[in-house]
Amino acid sequence: MFGLIRLPILLMIAFIVGVFFERSNQREACETRGFWQDGICMTVEGPNE
């Protein structure tokens, strides 16, 4: 019975950790092209430059 309760809790924790990990990767990738402001990557140059 405890396994049925433990599985959704562990899945939720893994999902939340994955979201924070991906946001961290996006922030690092943004540093090469622009700056991070309010959770959005603001690029310095235009898309076709």
N, C-alpha and C positions, 0 to 999 in steps of 0.2 A: 504494500500500500504506500509506503514511504517513497518508493521509486516513482510512482505516478505523480507525486507532488514535487519531487526533486527534479524531474526532467524539465518541466516548464520553467522552473526557477533558474536552472543552469542555462537553459536556452536564452532566457531573457538577459542574464548576466553576460553571456557570450555576445549577444547582439549589441548590447550597450557598449561593451569594450570594443567591438568592431567599429561602431560608429565613431567613437572617440579616436581610434587608431586611424581611420580613413580621413577624418577631419585634420588630424595632425599631418598626414601625408599631403593633403591638399594645401595646407598652410606652407609647408616646406617647398612645394612646387611653385607656389605663388611668389615666393621671394625672388625667383629668378626673372619674373616678368613684370612684377608690379608690387603692390602692397596690400595687406590684409586689413579690411575695415568692416566692422560689424558683421563678421561672418561671410563676407563677400570679397573675392579677389578683384581688386581694381587694377587693371593693366595700365601701363604707362603709354604704350604705343597702340596704334590701331591694329585690327586683325590682319590687314594685308600689307603691313609695312615690314 
